[in-house]
Amino acid sequence: MSEIRTAIQSLKMSFRTRMQYRVDALVAALAVFVRESTNIIVIYLALMKFQNMNGWNVSEMLFLYSILFLTYAFVVSLFADLRDFPRMIREGRFDRLMVRPRGLLFQLILSNADVIASVGHGTLGILLFVYSAGKVGIEWNLTTILYYICAIIGGILIQGGMFIFFSSLSFHFVETNSLREIFYWNMRKFAGYPISIYSKLIQGLMIYVVPFAFVNYFPAQYLLRKEDMANYNEVYMYIAPLVGVGIYSLAYVFWRISIKRYKSTGN
């Protein structure tokens, strides 16, 4: 219970720090919202003309995007310091955490919530969900609601696990931003679309290497049952929420191994 209370207090302090200048924070959150919305507008206009993308209509595509934005809103609330971890190492700020009587990963996850990005992505995700959820033919009942909640949690754990993994690489290599850019941010862009439209190489990467397909595509397939699911093993839909637990657990083990190699920058 003490750990939970500490976590809640840490998140509150982080929120208050970010909201000291409320107007600036709200304007920044609006900027994030507008920036991400432009991609959605482009997709919407394109699909209004071409009607569908490999069998996915505009409402189904927006539902796919809503999961991506909602999960990322929680990810930047919990894993912001891990997102920017290489800079923390270079500036020597990681050393401060090592003298505190709490677990290092616990401190990193809870010490610096990016409220601005969270509000921007979360608001867009909620709006997309509200707009699309009633138009895609999902029968919302106890089973589908529970699955959806578990899928959101799984998507958060998958992305959080990836942040932990790339942060762990910072203990082995001087610079890891290029790897993060290629294997996280670029794959995240691909995840906004049904993976069935991509080559087999990209599909394989998104299922087995950087498993963004389990963040939104396979959970959406469980709820929508689109025809292109015939290209994949049906079990992927059912294990999608569990993949998050597996990815996070593996990333945590890699973190524990990698942190033994840490050497202070001396700054």
Buried (B, 14 or more C-beta within 10 A) or exposed (E): EEEEEBBEEBBEBBBEEBEEEEEEBEEBBBEBBEEBBEEBEEBBEEBEEEEEBEEBBBBBBBBBBBBBBBBBBBBBBBBBBBBBBBEBBBEEBBBEBEEEEEEBBBBBBBBBBBBBBBBBBBBBBBBBBEEBBEEBEBEEEEEEEEBBEBBBBBBBBBBBBBBBBBBBBBBEEEEBEEBBEEBBEEBBEBBBBBBBBBEEEEBEBBBEEBBBBBBBBBBBBBBBEBEBBEEBEEEBBEBBBEBBBBBBEEBBEBBEEBBEEBEEEEE
